[in-house]
Amino acid sequence: MQLDAGEIFGSRRVASCRGVDQARRALTAIFLPVDFPAARASSIIDMKLNALKVGRLMCGYMRFQGAVRLETAEAENYHIDIPTSGRATMRAGLGSRIYGTPQTAGIFMPGRPVTIDSGQRFAQLSLMIPRHQLQLEVENLLGDGRVRPLEFSAELDLTTPGAQLMMQTLRMIDDASKLEGGPLAHPLAKQRLEQLLIHCLLFAQRHNHSAALARPSPATGVRPVSRAVELLLGNPAHPWTVTELAAEVSLSVRSLQDGFRRSLDTTPMAYLRRHRLEKVHDELAAAEPGSVRVTEVAARWGFVHLGRFAAAYRSEFGERPSDTIRPAARAHRRAQRT
């Protein structure tokens, strides 16, 4: 499912302006220094800008009423520009032109300026991912800290399954941003969304390490998996990621995942999710009716999508989360124990 032309991150408005200077200052503050070289001081830009941070990622949405030419300084980070309405020609440095549409996005590497020439009523999503963070994710996935700097193919086909998964994640973040006290208010939940976006990008788009990521990982012994289980059970509230867990037991991410599948017939994060479900259940079962909210307890244990949490909870325990703290359910459980 592609993102439609509607406004994204509308609850996180940063700027709504018509002047060149205001638009320049707003974009520079959120992303990187920009200029509108074809505009005069009196020109009307008519820009709306929304933005929010998900972990260390900056997610933004910008919309221009009229045609604009935008030039950036040399980027320090990776930038992904995803048109949601209208068309634009994008170019990094002296590279090939990318014709951006709601079916085609551009990925731009650090160290290069970018030029965007857009038509009327152009809007795009913009992601900014720190250079060191993407590089570290690739190194951890490959189990090698000496890999060459990450270099993407600049044109991203938004119709592919991997790109559509990235779009669905952005839509989920948009939905979460509208909830006061929702998943984006909890560091663990934000970290999971951040890593999901990064992994979607790394596996959806071609880059110089794609072939290495696609190769099977070496076999994993039982001892590292046992140590990983000890870490998860010993501190289930920690904002674990599979990357961090793999580093703790000196394995690549792929090797750790393969080890969990062979030893436990599951994945590290699925194992942790089940344990967290048990922790939620224990907390709800011990609570007096009306003293806690299910959504707060679920979010505290890292469940981002509450609908999926409720389904997983019911599958695991045979009842809805809200039933666990109801007096009738408590009485029923006491009767079963006697």
C-alpha positions in Angstrom: 0.0 0.0 0.0 1.5 3.3 -1.0 1.2 6.5 1.0 -1.5 8.7 -0.4 -1.3 12.4 -1.1 -2.7 13.3 2.3 -0.7 15.2 4.9 1.7 13.1 7.0 2.7 13.8 10.6 0.0 16.5 10.7 0.0 16.5 14.5 3.7 17.6 14.5 3.5 20.9 12.5 6.9 22.8 12.6 6.2 25.6 10.2 3.6 27.1 7.9 5.0 30.0 6.0 4.9 31.9 2.8 8.2 33.7 2.9 11.6 32.5 1.5 13.5 33.3 4.7 11.1 31.6 7.0 11.1 28.4 4.8 14.9 28.4 4.6 15.3 28.7 8.4 12.7 26.0 9.1 14.2 23.4 6.7 17.8 24.2 7.9 16.8 23.8 11.5 15.2 20.4 10.9 17.4 18.8 8.2 20.4 20.7 6.8 21.2 24.1 5.3 19.1 24.8 2.2 18.5 27.6 -0.2 15.9 28.6 -2.9 18.3 30.0 -5.5 15.6 31.0 -8.0 13.5 32.9 -5.5 13.7 36.6 -4.7 13.3 38.0 -1.2 9.7 38.9 -2.0 8.9 35.5 -3.5 6.0 33.4 -2.1 7.1 29.9 -1.1 3.9 28.8 0.7 5.4 25.8 2.5 4.1 23.5 5.2 6.6 21.4 7.2 5.8 18.7 9.8 8.6 16.8 11.6 9.2 14.3 14.4 12.1 12.3 15.7 11.9 8.5 16.0 14.9 7.6 18.0 17.8 9.2 16.1 15.9 9.3 12.8 14.3 12.6 11.6 11.0 12.0 9.8 9.5 15.0 8.0 6.8 16.0 5.6 6.9 19.1 3.4 4.4 20.5 0.9 4.9 23.4 -1.5 2.0 25.1 -3.2 4.0 26.4 -6.1 6.9 25.1 -8.1 10.3 25.5 -6.3 13.9 24.9 -6.8 15.7 23.8 -3.6 19.4 23.3 -3.1 21.0 21.7 -0.1 24.5 22.0 1.4 26.7 18.9 1.4 24.9 16.3 3.5 26.4 14.8 6.7 23.8 12.0 6.8 21.7 9.8 4.5 18.6 11.4 3.2 15.6 9.7 1.6 13.1 11.9 -0.3 9.8 10.2 -1.0 7.3 12.2 -3.1 3.7 11.7 -2.0 2.1 14.1 -4.6 3.3 15.9 -7.7 6.6 15.4 -9.4 10.2 16.6 -9.0 13.6 16.1 -10.6 16.2 15.3 -8.0 20.0 15.2 -8.4 22.9 14.7 -6.0 26.1 16.5 -7.0 26.9 15.5 -10.6 25.0 12.2 -10.4 22.2 11.0 -12.6 18.8 12.7 -12.4 16.0 11.0 -10.5 12.5 11.7 -11.6 10.6 11.6 -8.3 7.0 10.6 -8.3 4.7 8.7 -5.8 6.3 5.6 -7.3 9.9 6.6 -7.3 12.0 8.1 -4.4 15.6 9.2 -4.2 18.3 8.1 -1.7 21.2 10.5 -1.3 24.6 9.8 0.3 26.6 11.9 2.8 29.0 14.4 1.3 26.9 15.5 -1.6 24.6 18.5 -2.2 21.2 17.8 -3.6 19.0 19.8 -6.0 15.3 19.4 -6.2 13.2 21.0 -8.9 9.5 20.4 -8.2 6.3 21.2 -10.0 3.1 22.7 -8.6 1.6 21.2 -5.4 4.6 19.0 -4.7 4.8 17.1 -1.4 7.3 14.6 0.0 8.3 12.6 3.0 11.9 13.2 4.0 13.9 10.8 6.2 17.3 11.7 7.6 19.4 8.8 9.1 22.7 9.4 10.8 25.6 8.1 8.7 27.2 6.2 11.7 24.0 4.5 12.6 23.4 3.0 9.2 27.0 1.9 9.0 26.8 0.3 12.4 23.7 -1.6 11.5 25.4 -3.0 8.4 28.4 -4.0 10.4 26.3 -5.7 13.0 24.2 -7.6 10.5 27.3 -8.8 8.7 29.3 -9.5 11.9 32.2 -7.5 10.5 33.4 -4.1 11.8 35.6 -3.4 8.7 33.0 -3.1 5.9 33.3 -0.4 3.4 31.1 2.7 3.7 27.5 2.1 2.7 26.6 3.2 -0.8 23.0 3.0 -2.0 21.6 2.9 -5.5 20.1 6.3 -5.7 16.7 5.5 -7.2 14.2 3.7 -4.9 11.3 1.9 -6.5 8.4 2.4 -4.2 6.3 -0.4 -5.7 8.5 -3.2 -4.5 7.4 -5.3 -1.4 10.3 -4.1 0.7 9.7 -0.4 -0.1 6.0 -0.9 0.6 6.8 -2.3 4.0 8.9 0.8 4.7 5.9 2.9 3.7 3.6 1.0 6.0 6.0 1.6 8.9 5.9 5.3 8.2 2.1 5.2 8.2 2.2 3.4 11.5 4.5 6.1 12.9 2.1 8.7 11.6 -0.8 7.0 13.4 1.3 6.7 16.6 2.2 10.4 16.5 -1.4 11.3 17.0 -1.7 9.4 20.3 -0.9 11.4 23.4 1.1 9.1 25.7 1.3 6.5 22.9 4.2 4.4 21.6 6.3 7.4 20.6 6.3 8.5 24.3 8.2 5.3 25.2 11.9 4.9 24.4 11.7 1.1 23.8 8.8 1.5 21.4 10.6 4.3 19.5 13.7 2.3 19.2 11.9 -0.7 17.7 10.2 1.6 15.1 13.6 3.2 14.4 15.3 -0.1 13.8 12.4 -1.4 11.7 12.7 1.5 9.4 16.4 1.1 9.0 16.2 -2.7 8.3 13.4 -2.1 5.8 15.7 0.3 4.0 18.7 -2.0 4.1 16.8 -5.0 2.7 14.5 -3.1 0.3 17.1 -1.1 -1.6 20.2 -2.2 -3.5 23.6 -1.1 -2.0 27.2 -2.3 -2.0 26.6 -4.8 0.8 23.3 -6.3 -0.5 24.9 -9.5 -1.8 26.7 -10.1 1.5 23.4 -9.6 3.5 21.7 -12.2 1.2 24.3 -14.9 1.9 23.5 -17.7 4.4 25.1 -17.1 7.8 27.5 -19.7 9.4 26.2 -22.2 11.9 25.7 -21.1 15.5 26.4 -23.2 18.6 24.1 -23.6 21.6 26.2 -21.6 24.1 25.7 -18.1 22.5 22.0 -18.7 22.2 21.8 -19.7 25.9 23.7 -16.6 26.9 21.3 -14.5 24.8 18.4 -16.1 26.5 19.9 -15.3 29.9 20.3 -11.7 28.9 16.7 -11.4 27.7 15.2 -13.0 30.8 17.5 -11.2 33.1 16.5 -7.8 31.9 13.3 -8.0 29.8 12.5 -4.3 30.2 15.7 -3.3 28.6 15.1 -1.9 25.0 16.8 -4.8 23.4 17.4 -4.9 19.7 18.6 -8.0 17.8 21.7 -6.0 16.8 22.6 -5.2 20.4 21.9 -8.8 21.5 24.1 -10.2 18.8 26.9 -7.9 19.8 26.6 -9.0 23.4 27.1 -12.7 22.5 29.7 -12.0 19.8 27.7 -13.2 16.8 26.3 -11.6 13.7 22.6 -10.9 13.6 22.0 -13.6 11.0 24.0 -16.2 13.1 22.0 -15.3 16.2 18.7 -15.6 14.4 19.7 -18.9 12.9 20.8 -20.2 16.3 17.4 -19.3 17.9 15.6 -21.0 15.0 17.6 -24.2 15.4 17.6 -24.3 19.2 14.2 -22.8 20.1 12.2 -22.8 16.9 11.7 -19.0 17.2 13.5 -15.7 16.7 15.2 -13.6 19.4 12.6 -10.9 19.2 9.7 -13.4 19.1 11.1 -15.1 22.2 11.4 -11.7 24.0 7.9 -10.8 22.9 6.4 -13.9 24.5 8.3 -13.2 27.7 7.1 -9.6 27.7 3.5 -10.8 27.2 3.9 -12.9 30.3 5.2 -9.9 32.2 2.2 -7.8 31.0 -0.1 -10.6 32.1 1.5 -10.8 35.5 1.2 -7.1 36.0 -2.4 -7.0 35.0 -3.3 -10.0 37.1 -1.7 -8.4 40.1 -3.5 -5.1 39.6 -6.6 -4.0 41.3 -9.5 -3.3 38.8 -9.3 0.3 37.7 -5.8 0.9 39.0 -4.0 0.5 35.6 -4.6 1.0 32.0 -3.9 -1.8 29.6 -2.5 0.5 27.0 0.0 2.0 29.4 1.2 -1.4 30.6 1.5 -2.7 27.0 3.5 0.3 25.9 5.8 0.1 28.9 6.7 -3.4 27.7 7.4 -2.3 24.1 4.1 -3.2 22.3 3.8 -0.6 19.6 0.8 -1.8 17.7 -2.0 -2.3 20.3 -4.3 -4.2 18.0 -1.6 -6.8 17.3 -0.7 -6.8 21.0 -4.3 -7.6 21.9 -4.5 -10.4 19.4 -1.2 -11.9 20.6 -2.3 -11.6 24.2 -5.6 -13.4 23.6 -3.8 -16.1 21.6 -1.3 -16.7 24.4 -3.7 -16.5 27.4 -7.2 -17.1 26.0 -8.6 -13.9 27.2 -8.5 -10.2 26.4 -6.0 -8.0 28.4 -8.9 -6.1 30.0 -10.5 -9.3 31.2 -7.4 -10.1 33.2 -8.0 -7.3 35.6 -11.8 -7.6 35.8 -13.1 -9.0 39.1 -15.0 -11.8 37.4 -11.9 -13.0 35.6 -9.9 -12.8 38.9 -12.5 -14.9 40.7 -12.6 -17.4 37.8 -8.8 -17.9 38.0 -9.0 -18.3 41.8 -11.7 -21.0 41.4 -9.6 -22.8 38.9 -6.7 -22.9 41.3 -8.8 -24.4 44.2 
